[in-house]
Amino acid sequence: MTLQHQKHLFDIPEDITYLNTAAQSPAFKSIYEAGLEGLKQKNRPYTITGKDYFEPVTELKKLFAKLVDVNDYNRIATMPSVSYGIATVANNITLNKGDEIIVIGEQFPSNYYSWKNLADKYNATIKTISPIKGEEWSTSVLNAITNKTAVVAMGNIHWSNGSLFDLKAISKKTKQHKALLIIDGSQSVGALPFSVKEIQPDALICAGYKWLFGPYGCAYAYFGEHFDNGTPLEENWANRLDSDNFADLTNYQPEYKPLASRYQVGESGNFIYVKMQIAALKQIIEWTPKAIQEYCKTISAEAVKELKILGCKIEDDNYRTHHLFGIKLPEGLDINVLKQVLKEQNIFVSFRGNYIRVSCHLFNTAHDFSTFVKCMSSVLTK
């Protein structure tokens, strides 16, 4: 499947060059319309029925399960954030003194603080694998996994520069050492193919407002067998068995819903958010992450060559993603001058230290990258 640009589905003005989906995705038209439908429903609460609290959430979980190749949608939970999901995971892990938790250098804070607290609680150790070029980074992770390893917590890619990790090999070694593999898929799932069946993580947590095009304040989680009988962060009425029977709610139910459903956040049936999320996932599944990745590679390829000629450093194509990649700027460049020029020309990217993070999608074209390169050249060649 070969995709053409989908600019007509978005509301981005022609004078805006938005290369920052990794920070916040724009909504396409069907998401906007779905949100309006949710607002209308809120305006007329007498139209809301009992099934409206549950059936749309089930549909949403089935869609995410399909996207990440999971057979049983009951292994999916919807949540408000990655930090909520990681905290849920950490809340259901017991360590021994001297155990090690492996994380990646400069990992996003939401996938670090819970592990630091867990390590402190059990007198365990955080082992950080520092950034290394190309495939050596995955090799370093593999070499770090030993019988002391209890948890490996990392992204499918590095959130700041798109470096790819060999999760299949890492997963295999974690299982050999009876360690848990916890994946933050926020910067890859939706734009890069991911299969739970292939990778077999113990948990996968994804922010919903980036490559999954949901509203800010939504996330998804897959929980494997280790967490089947765990304890949720909160006790809400809807994650208990038979909670769809409103007339019987005060006959308190000791049992949770099966599998990951116990971890659902309270008010998971949010009428506005869920409608928007359903519209978003349907469209992503129709596009397919594979086709999105190929499109992003096509529109960015020439710009990558030109940026390298200008003295910028970008990871080799084989070891990074194409929807998101980092650009290391030449030494001595006044970053504040570059930021000002980009702002004046309505070009939106993210800065991470001496790096620029560029992230594109189907609303972008090769012309957007040409505009970006011309702006960069105007500063770098002075």
C-alpha positions, 0 to 999 in steps of 0.5 A: 500500500502506497500512501499519498499525502493526506493534507486535505484531512487536516486543518493546517494553514499553508504558511505553517510547517509543522514537523512536531507530531512527536510533541502533539499531533493535530486532529484530522477532520473525523476526530474533530467531528467525533469530538463534537458528537461527544459534546452534543451528547453531553449537552443532552445527558438524557440521551446517555444510556447505560451501554454508553459507558461500556460499549464504546470503550470495548470498541476502542480496546478492540481497535488498539488490540488490532493495531498492536496485534493482540488477540484478546481485547481484555488485555487492553486498558485505557488510561489517562497517561503513560505515567499512570500506566507505568505506575500501575505496572510498578505497583504490581512488581516485587523486587529483591534486594540487589535486583537491577532495573535497566533503563535507557540513557535520557529516557523520558521521565514518565518511564523513569520516576516510577522505576526509581521509586521501586528501586528505592523501595526494595533497595534495588539498583537502576542500571542506565545504558548510555547513548551509543551509535547505531546497533551498538546501543541494543548490544549494550542493553543485551550485554547488561541483562544478567541474572540480577536483572528484574526489569527492562524498561525502555521504548521501542525507539528513543523518544528524542532521536528515533534510535531503533532498539532490537526488541525481539532480541532483548525480549528473548534475553529477558525471558532467559533471565526471567526478567520483565520487559516493559515497553513505552511505545508512545513515540512509535506505535501508530507510525511504526509496525509493532506486534505484541505477538512478535515482541512478547513484552510483559506490558506495553504503554502508549500515550494516545495524543501523539502518533495515535492522534487522540486528545491530550489526556488519553493512553493505552496499555497492554498487560501480559500474564504477569499482571493477570491478578494484579492490583489497580491503582484505584478502586472504581465502580466500572472495573468490577465484575458485572458493573454494567448492572446499574441496579445492583451496584451497591451489592459490592462485588469482590471480583475485578473484571478479567485481565487488564480491565481491572486497571481501567482508569475511573470514568474511562467511558468519557463520551468525548474522548472515547469517540475521538479515540475511536475515530483516530484508531480507525483511520490509523488502521486504514492507513497502516503504520507500515505505509505511514513509515514508508511515506515519511521515509520518502518525503524526508530522504532528500532533506536528510542528505542535504542536512548532512552536507550542511554539517549536521549528523543524523543516524544511519537509516538502518538504525532509526525511524523515519517518522521521527529522527534527531539532527545533531547540530554543528559545534559552535552554532548559536541555537538561540539564533536558529530558534528565532529564525525557525519561529519567524518562518513558522517552522515547528520542531523540538529542541533537545539540547544540541539536537533538533527532533523532527517528526512528520506525518501524512499531512507533511510533504517533501516541500515542508522538508525543503522549507526546513532545509532552506531555513537551516541553510540560512543559519548554518552557512553564515 
